[in-house]
Amino acid sequence: MKYKGVGLIMLAALFWGISGGIANILIDKGWDPIVISFYRGAIALLCFFLWFLLRPRLNWITSARFHVWSLLAGVGVAGNFTFYFLSIEAASVAVAVTLMYTAPVFVLLLSFILGKERSTWFKWGCIFVVIIGIILLTGAYNTESISASFLGTMAGIGSGLSYVLFIFGFKNAALIGKTQTALTGAFLSFSLILFIFMDKREAFEVLTSGDITWFILLGILGAGISFILYFNGIRRTAPTTASMVAMIEPVTASLFGVLVIGTYLTLIQLLGMVLILATITVFSVKQATEKAVEK
């Protein structure tokens, strides 16, 4: 059971990787990134709200602190989804993925400052190796073949910082209240934020388009199921561990591209994939073992 939290976060990251592939398909079809992000969260909100309504009195939490953390988590998810897709559109997938997954650096720094975790050379080394693996996997090392506009770079950094916000938001909410209540509050704030900024005419066009099935699938896998897994996983893991383990997402996205879209991986990309998976495995085993010893 000591690996349960890590396993749940890995499964969540698996679904996020698949959803990244679905989102790329929709972007290629010409849909606006903010509209895609809105449907990803709004469909999940509907699922969470229906779950909440099964036992509303028992699920409702009176703690103001719980609701603040849930709402902040929703803001973080909104920023992460939107900035990530904007970074893809303005720069490239390689730039967007690499910058978003600098998040563990910020998570470890903040955890160290707040006294929640110890800063060790092992943790920093694992983060460094995984980022190298992501650079190899995404091809971000090839400056001639990628686009790194200022807007794309800023959006990528914004997605990473938003990632940090939703990790700490969900971690603190998970310590207080129930899954369905926290996720309903988080994705309510998420949906309201994106509703303000999205192209509403295009959003209504989605409902009658031939791509509606892709949007529904994106919402169920990319936010519905995945965030239930993630929320329950982060109850049992430290923020740095959660952010590190979730870095298998680009591996999943790459495999989705190979199996569904028909792309292929070079030897360098395969090396990057091996570095990511091996480092996360070693990191997860060590963290779980240390946690078991502390108990």
C-alpha positions as CSV (number, residue, x, y, z in Angstrom):
1,M,0.0,0.0,0.0
2,K,3.0,2.3,0.4
3,Y,3.1,2.9,-3.4
4,K,-0.7,3.6,-3.7
5,G,-0.4,7.4,-3.8
6,V,2.4,7.2,-6.4
7,G,0.4,4.7,-8.4
8,L,-2.7,6.9,-8.5
9,I,-0.7,9.9,-9.6
10,M,1.0,7.8,-12.3
11,L,-2.4,6.8,-13.6
12,A,-3.6,10.4,-13.6
13,A,-0.5,11.4,-15.6
14,L,-1.3,8.6,-18.0
15,F,-4.7,10.0,-18.7
16,W,-3.2,13.5,-18.9
17,G,-0.8,12.3,-21.6
18,I,-3.7,10.8,-23.6
19,S,-5.6,14.0,-23.2
20,G,-2.6,16.0,-24.5
21,G,-2.8,13.9,-27.7
22,I,-6.5,14.5,-28.0
23,A,-6.0,18.3,-27.5
24,N,-3.3,18.3,-30.2
25,I,-5.8,16.7,-32.6
26,L,-8.4,19.4,-31.8
27,I,-5.8,22.2,-32.1
28,D,-4.9,20.8,-35.5
29,K,-8.5,20.9,-36.5
30,G,-8.5,24.7,-35.8
31,W,-10.2,24.9,-32.4
32,D,-9.2,27.6,-30.0
33,P,-7.0,26.5,-27.1
34,I,-9.1,28.3,-24.5
35,V,-12.3,26.7,-25.9
36,I,-10.6,23.3,-25.7
37,S,-9.5,23.9,-22.1
38,F,-13.0,25.1,-21.1
39,Y,-14.7,21.9,-22.3
40,R,-12.0,19.8,-20.7
41,G,-12.9,21.3,-17.3
42,A,-16.6,22.0,-17.8
43,I,-17.4,18.4,-18.7
44,A,-15.4,17.2,-15.6
45,L,-17.3,19.8,-13.5
46,L,-20.6,18.2,-14.6
47,C,-19.3,14.8,-13.5
48,F,-18.1,16.0,-10.1
49,F,-21.3,18.0,-9.4
50,L,-23.5,14.9,-10.1
51,W,-21.3,12.9,-7.8
52,F,-21.5,15.6,-5.1
53,L,-25.4,15.6,-5.4
54,L,-25.6,11.9,-4.5
55,R,-25.1,12.9,-0.8
56,P,-25.0,16.7,-0.7
57,R,-25.4,17.0,3.1
58,L,-22.6,14.7,3.9
59,N,-20.3,16.0,1.1
60,W,-20.6,19.7,2.0
61,I,-17.7,21.1,4.0
62,T,-18.1,24.2,6.1
63,S,-14.4,25.1,6.4
64,A,-13.7,28.4,4.7
65,R,-10.0,27.3,4.4
66,F,-11.0,24.2,2.4
67,H,-13.0,26.2,-0.1
68,V,-10.3,28.8,-0.5
69,W,-7.7,26.1,-1.3
70,S,-10.2,24.4,-3.7
71,L,-10.9,27.6,-5.6
72,L,-7.1,28.3,-5.8
73,A,-6.6,24.9,-7.2
74,G,-9.2,25.6,-9.8
75,V,-7.4,28.8,-10.7
76,G,-4.1,26.8,-11.0
77,V,-5.7,24.2,-13.3
78,A,-7.2,26.9,-15.5
79,G,-3.9,28.6,-15.9
80,N,-2.0,25.3,-16.4
81,F,-4.4,24.1,-19.2
82,T,-4.7,27.4,-20.9
83,F,-1.0,28.6,-20.8
84,Y,0.1,25.1,-21.9
85,F,-2.1,25.1,-25.0
86,L,-1.2,28.8,-25.8
87,S,2.5,27.9,-25.5
88,I,2.0,25.0,-28.0
89,E,0.2,27.4,-30.4
90,A,2.7,30.3,-30.0
91,A,5.9,28.2,-29.9
92,S,5.9,24.4,-30.1
93,V,5.0,21.2,-28.1
94,A,8.7,20.8,-27.2
95,V,8.9,24.3,-25.7
96,A,5.5,24.0,-23.9
97,V,6.3,20.6,-22.3
98,T,9.8,21.5,-21.3
99,L,8.8,24.7,-19.6
100,M,5.7,23.3,-17.9
101,Y,7.8,20.5,-16.4
102,T,10.1,23.0,-14.7
103,A,7.3,22.9,-12.1
104,P,9.0,20.5,-9.7
105,V,11.9,23.0,-9.3
106,F,9.4,25.6,-8.1
107,V,7.5,23.0,-5.9
108,L,10.7,21.9,-4.2
109,L,11.9,25.5,-3.6
110,L,8.5,26.4,-2.1
111,S,8.3,23.2,0.0
112,F,11.8,23.9,1.3
113,I,10.9,27.6,2.2
114,L,7.7,26.5,3.9
115,G,9.5,23.8,5.8
116,K,7.3,21.0,4.3
117,E,10.2,19.0,2.8
118,R,14.0,18.7,3.1
119,S,16.0,19.9,0.2
120,T,18.5,17.1,-0.8
121,W,21.0,16.6,-3.6
122,F,19.1,13.4,-4.5
123,K,15.9,15.3,-5.2
124,W,17.6,18.0,-7.2
125,G,19.5,15.4,-9.1
126,C,16.4,13.5,-10.0
127,I,14.6,16.7,-11.2
128,F,17.7,17.6,-13.3
129,V,17.8,14.2,-14.9
130,V,14.1,14.1,-15.7
131,I,14.2,17.6,-17.3
132,I,17.2,16.4,-19.4
133,G,15.0,13.4,-20.4
134,I,12.1,15.6,-21.3
135,I,14.4,17.8,-23.5
136,L,15.6,14.7,-25.3
137,L,12.1,13.3,-25.7
138,T,10.6,16.6,-27.0
139,G,13.6,17.6,-29.1
140,A,13.9,21.0,-27.3
141,Y,17.7,20.7,-27.6
142,N,17.4,21.3,-31.4
143,T,17.2,25.1,-31.6
144,E,16.9,25.0,-35.4
145,S,13.7,23.0,-35.4
146,I,11.7,24.6,-32.6
147,S,10.0,27.9,-32.3
148,A,10.6,29.8,-29.0
149,S,8.7,33.1,-29.3
150,F,8.6,35.4,-26.3
151,L,4.8,34.8,-25.9
152,G,5.3,31.0,-26.2
153,T,8.1,31.1,-23.6
154,M,6.1,33.2,-21.1
155,A,3.0,31.0,-21.6
156,G,5.1,27.9,-20.9
157,I,6.5,29.4,-17.7
158,G,3.0,30.4,-16.8
159,S,1.8,26.9,-17.2
160,G,4.6,25.7,-14.9
161,L,3.8,28.2,-12.2
162,S,0.1,27.4,-12.5
163,Y,1.0,23.8,-12.0
164,V,2.6,24.7,-8.7
165,L,-0.5,26.5,-7.6
166,F,-2.9,23.6,-8.2
167,I,-0.5,21.1,-6.6
168,F,-0.5,23.0,-3.3
169,G,-4.2,23.9,-3.7
170,F,-5.2,20.3,-4.0
171,K,-2.7,19.1,-1.4
172,N,-4.1,21.4,1.3
173,A,-7.8,20.8,0.3
174,A,-7.2,17.0,0.4
175,L,-6.1,17.3,4.0
176,I,-9.4,18.8,5.0
177,G,-12.3,17.7,2.8
178,K,-13.8,15.1,0.4
179,T,-12.8,14.5,-3.2
180,Q,-16.1,15.3,-4.9
181,T,-16.5,18.5,-2.9
182,A,-13.0,19.8,-3.6
183,L,-13.1,19.0,-7.3
184,T,-16.5,20.5,-7.7
185,G,-15.3,23.8,-6.2
186,A,-12.0,23.7,-8.1
187,F,-13.6,23.1,-11.5
188,L,-16.4,25.6,-10.8
189,S,-13.8,28.4,-10.5
190,F,-12.0,26.9,-13.5
191,S,-15.1,27.0,-15.7
192,L,-16.1,30.5,-14.6
193,I,-12.6,31.9,-15.4
194,L,-12.4,30.4,-18.8
195,F,-16.0,31.3,-19.7
196,I,-15.1,34.9,-19.3
197,F,-12.1,34.7,-21.7
198,M,-13.2,32.2,-24.3
199,D,-14.7,32.8,-27.7
200,K,-18.4,32.1,-26.8
201,R,-19.5,31.8,-30.4
202,E,-16.9,29.1,-31.1
203,A,-17.8,27.4,-27.9
204,F,-21.4,27.0,-29.0
205,E,-20.2,25.7,-32.3
206,V,-18.6,22.8,-30.5
207,L,-22.0,21.4,-29.5
208,T,-23.1,20.8,-33.1
209,S,-19.7,19.9,-34.6
210,G,-18.5,16.5,-35.6
211,D,-15.7,16.9,-33.0
212,I,-18.0,16.8,-30.0
213,T,-17.0,13.2,-29.2
214,W,-13.4,14.3,-28.9
215,F,-14.3,17.1,-26.5
216,I,-16.4,14.7,-24.3
217,L,-13.5,12.2,-24.3
218,L,-11.1,14.9,-23.4
219,G,-13.2,16.1,-20.5
220,I,-13.8,12.6,-19.1
221,L,-10.2,11.3,-19.4
222,G,-8.3,14.6,-19.2
223,A,-10.0,16.0,-16.1
224,G,-12.8,13.8,-14.8
225,I,-11.1,10.5,-14.1
226,S,-7.6,11.9,-14.0
227,F,-8.2,14.4,-11.3
228,I,-10.1,12.0,-9.1
229,L,-7.0,9.8,-9.3
230,Y,-4.7,12.7,-8.7
231,F,-6.6,14.1,-5.8
232,N,-6.6,10.8,-3.9
233,G,-3.0,10.2,-4.8
234,I,-1.8,13.6,-3.5
235,R,-3.4,12.8,-0.1
236,R,-0.7,10.2,0.3
237,T,2.4,11.9,-1.3
238,A,4.5,15.0,-0.7
239,P,4.1,17.9,-3.3
240,T,7.6,17.3,-4.8
241,T,6.9,13.6,-5.2
242,A,3.6,14.3,-6.9
243,S,5.1,16.8,-9.3
244,M,8.0,14.4,-10.2
245,V,5.8,11.4,-10.7
246,A,3.4,13.4,-13.0
247,M,6.3,13.9,-15.3
248,I,5.6,10.6,-17.0
249,E,2.9,12.6,-18.9
250,P,5.1,13.5,-21.9
251,V,6.0,9.8,-22.2
252,T,2.4,8.9,-22.4
253,A,1.7,11.7,-24.9
254,S,4.6,10.5,-27.0
255,L,3.3,6.9,-27.0
256,F,-0.2,8.2,-27.9
257,G,1.3,9.9,-30.9
258,V,3.1,6.7,-32.0
259,L,0.0,4.4,-31.5
260,V,-2.8,6.7,-32.6
261,I,-1.4,9.6,-34.7
262,G,1.3,7.5,-36.4
263,T,4.4,9.5,-35.4
264,Y,7.7,7.8,-34.6
265,L,10.4,8.1,-32.0
266,T,14.1,8.5,-32.7
267,L,16.8,6.8,-30.6
268,I,17.4,10.1,-28.8
269,Q,13.7,10.3,-27.9
270,L,13.7,6.7,-26.7
271,L,16.8,7.6,-24.5
272,G,14.9,10.5,-23.1
273,M,11.9,8.3,-22.3
274,V,14.1,5.7,-20.5
275,L,15.7,8.5,-18.5
276,I,12.4,9.8,-17.4
277,L,10.9,6.4,-16.5
278,A,14.0,5.1,-14.7
279,T,14.5,8.3,-12.7
280,I,10.9,8.5,-11.6
281,T,10.9,4.8,-10.6
282,V,14.0,5.2,-8.5
283,F,12.7,8.4,-6.9
284,S,9.3,7.0,-6.1
285,V,10.7,3.8,-4.5
286,K,13.1,5.8,-2.4
287,Q,10.5,8.3,-1.2
288,A,8.0,5.5,-0.5
289,T,10.6,3.5,1.5
290,E,11.6,6.6,3.5
291,K,8.0,7.3,4.3
292,A,7.4,3.7,5.5
293,V,10.5,3.9,7.7
294,E,9.3,7.2,9.3
295,K,6.0,5.5,10.2
